Amino acid sequence: MSSRRMERLAEAIKQEVSKIILYELKDPRISFITVTKAEVTPDLKRAKIYISILGDDVTQKKTLKGLENAKGFIQTKVGACLQIRYTPLLTFCLDESIKKSAHISKLIDEAVKGSLQEATIDMMKKAGYTVRVSTRSYYPTIDDDEISVRLIRPQDMSRYVEKGIIDAGLTGADWVKEAGSEVRVVVSLVYAKQQLTKVRWVLAVPENSTVRSVADLQGKRIATELVNVTRQYLAERGVVADIEFSHGATEAKAPDLVDAIVELTETGSSLKANKLRIVETIMESSTLLIANHHAWLDDWRRTKIENLAMLFEGAIIAREKVGLKMNVPNGALDEVLKKLPALRKPTISTLSEGAGYAIETVLDETVARKITPELKRAGAEGIIEYPLNKVIL
């Protein structure tokens, strides 16, 4: 068997083992596992499955024992799903590189911080929650005794929520679609690492590529982490291509290894820096607060999740708005109000001894910087602009 076919088989086994562990194993010892890679021997008789496990050494040993007990079941299911005559003998082992603390820190940074950790923690702070994250732990602390927080790769989050291991989580709409998870979407929270905007998965090719549209990818090779969504996108357009899973550094694989990539971008600057040209947008994505369907039916959990959604959404709305208050002499009120847009209607109070009015309102920060000089010229005095944590509409 060629090395490329072996790589495909190894990837297929990895994907099937991941699904079986997540959806079909009932052993309580087996949870919070990520299958990192699979290696198949040249004779196809054995396959080594590398895994990472959240938890201490005791937890890891128990999990490995549970997998060993379930190995026969997993192997049978893999053979049936892949429809291969001889299923390689599976061996489970820890990914030793992940046991190194430096690598753990890197993985946490790539898996969580790289996927909006800082922006999410800032959003939660404005919503009223203080979250503290240790670089050596997957278990942050939060100042709410009713909530337990864990850091989980966004790629895996929706599957754990669907399975009911977690009641609710924050992840991307892209990863929910990629996993095909049946979860309750509570609210879409549009924010990204650099700005309040959706991110895009784009089809990109080298600048000098002859590919001008998705139709030109017929029979070509494409690398991406978003395999299922990309495959569906191409199938809907009648394009058959060789789509391979990319573990990272996807931008570096074109043009030497693949003809095109499907990659996540916020501004497109990284693609340009790597001399790649965007052909089409595969999908837009935003952060979702998702919930397990059974948890949603529980009154206490549902209320808690709805409260989180309200506060998170209010914190995001507030990021682009400011509060503005000022004093206005009696004769200048009408002129000031003409200059003053508001989220609803401004609050107007009379000053003591009939000295005029106090006005307070909420508006976009970009508008405030434009009209503040105009308000001053219209007669407003003591103008104060202040930041907001939450705006609940």
Long-range contacts (C-beta under 8 A, 24 or more apart in sequence): 1-42, 1-44, 6-40, 6-42, 6-44, 8-244, 9-40, 9-44, 9-82, 9-84, 10-37, 10-38, 10-39, 10-40, 10-47, 11-38, 11-244, 11-245, 12-82, 13-38, 13-40, 13-47, 13-49, 13-78, 13-82, 13-88, 14-38, 14-49, 15-245, 16-77, 16-78, 16-81, 16-82, 17-49, 17-74, 17-78, 17-90, 20-73, 20-74, 20-77, 20-78, 21-67, 21-74, 22-159, 22-160, 22-163, 23-159, 23-163, 24-73, 24-77, 25-66, 25-70, 25-73, 25-74, 27-66, 27-69, 27-70, 29-62, 29-63, 29-65, 29-66, 30-63, 30-66, 30-67, 30-70, 31-63, 31-165, 32-152, 32-160, 32-165, 33-63, 34-153, 34-156, 36-95, 36-98, 37-95, 37-247, 40-88, 41-88, 44-86, 44-88, 45-86, 45-88, 45-89, 46-88, 46-89, 46-90, 46-91, 47-88, 47-89, 47-90, 47-91, 48-91, 48-93, 49-90, 49-91, 49-92, 49-93, 50-93, 50-94, 50-95, 51-92, 51-93, 51-94, 51-95, 52-94, 52-95, 52-98, 52-107, 53-94, 54-138, 54-150, 60-94, 64-92, 64-93, 64-94, 67-92, 68-92, 101-136, 104-136, 105-135, 105-136, 108-135, 108-138, 108-151, 109-135, 110-248, 111-151, 111-153, 111-154, 112-151, 112-153, 112-154, 115-153, 115-154, 115-172, 116-191, 116-192, 116-193, 116-287, 117-151, 118-193, 119-191, 119-192, 119-193, 120-170, 120-287, 123-189, 123-191, 123-312, 123-315, 123-316, 124-312, 124-315, 126-315, 126-318, 126-319, 126-389, 126-390, 127-308, 127-311, 127-312, 127-314, 127-315, 127-389, 127-390, 128-311, 128-389, 128-390, 129-311, 146-304, 147-304, 155-179, 155-225, 157-290, 158-183, 158-290, 161-290, 161-291, 161-292, 162-292, 163-292, 164-292, 164-294, 164-295, 166-292, 167-291, 167-292, 167-295, 167-301, 167-305, 168-289, 168-290, 168-291, 168-292, 168-295, 168-301, 168-305, 168-308, 169-289, 169-290, 170-287, 170-288, 170-289, 170-290, 171-287, 171-288, 171-290, 172-199, 172-285, 172-286, 172-287, 172-288, 173-283, 173-285, 173-286, 173-287, 173-288, 174-201, 174-226, 174-229, 174-264, 174-283, 174-285, 176-288, 176-290, 177-228, 177-229, 177-283, 178-226, 178-227, 178-228, 178-229, 179-228, 180-228, 181-290, 182-293, 183-290, 183-291, 183-292, 183-293, 184-290, 184-291, 184-292, 184-293, 184-296, 185-288, 185-289, 185-290, 186-288, 186-289, 186-290, 186-291, 186-305, 186-306, 186-309, 187-288, 187-289, 187-309, 187-312, 187-313, 188-286, 188-287, 188-288, 189-286, 189-287, 189-288, 189-289, 189-312, 189-313, 189-316, 190-286, 190-287, 190-316, 191-286, 191-287, 191-316, 191-319, 192-266, 193-266, 194-266, 194-267, 195-266, 196-316, 196-319, 196-320, 197-266, 198-284, 198-285, 198-286, 199-264, 199-265, 199-266, 199-284, 199-285, 199-286, 200-264, 200-265, 200-266, 200-281, 200-282, 200-283, 200-284, 200-285, 201-226, 201-229, 201-230, 201-262, 201-263, 201-264, 201-265, 201-281, 201-282, 201-283, 201-284, 201-285, 202-262, 202-263, 202-265, 202-268, 202-271, 202-278, 202-279, 202-280, 202-281, 202-282, 203-260, 203-261, 203-262, 203-278, 203-279, 203-280, 203-281, 203-282, 204-251, 204-254, 204-260, 204-261, 204-262, 204-263, 204-271, 204-276, 204-277, 204-278, 204-279, 205-254, 205-255, 205-259, 205-260, 205-261, 205-276, 205-277, 205-279, 206-254, 206-255, 206-275, 206-276, 206-277, 207-275, 207-276, 207-277, 209-255, 209-259, 209-260, 209-277, 211-259, 211-260, 211-279, 212-279, 213-279, 213-280, 214-239, 214-279, 214-280, 215-239, 217-241, 217-259, 217-260, 220-258, 220-259, 220-260, 221-257, 221-258, 221-259, 221-260, 222-258, 222-259, 222-260, 222-261, 222-262, 223-250, 223-253, 223-254, 223-257, 223-258, 223-260, 223-261, 223-262, 224-250, 224-261, 224-262, 224-263, 225-250, 226-262, 226-264, 226-282, 229-282, 229-283, 230-262, 230-282, 233-282, 233-283, 251-276, 310-392, 311-390, 311-392, 314-390, 314-391, 314-392, 314-393, 315-389, 315-390, 317-390, 317-391, 317-393, 318-387, 318-388, 318-389, 318-390, 318-391, 320-364, 320-365, 320-366, 321-362, 321-363, 321-364, 321-365, 321-388, 321-391, 322-362, 322-363, 322-364, 322-365, 322-368, 322-385, 322-386, 322-387, 322-388, 323-360, 323-361, 323-362, 323-385, 323-386, 323-387, 323-388, 324-360, 324-361, 324-362, 324-363, 324-368, 324-372, 324-383, 324-384, 324-385, 324-386, 325-358, 325-359, 325-360, 325-361, 325-383, 325-384, 325-386, 326-358, 326-359, 326-375, 326-380, 326-381, 326-382, 326-383, 326-384, 327-351, 327-355, 327-356, 327-357, 327-358, 327-359, 327-380, 327-381, 327-382, 328-356, 328-357, 328-358, 328-359, 328-379, 328-380, 328-381, 329-355, 329-356, 329-379, 329-381, 330-354, 330-355, 330-356, 330-357, 331-379, 332-356, 332-378, 332-379, 332-380, 333-357, 335-378, 335-379, 336-375, 336-378, 336-379, 336-380, 338-378, 339-371, 339-374, 339-375, 339-378, 340-371, 340-375, 341-367, 341-371, 343-391, 343-393, 362-388, 362-391
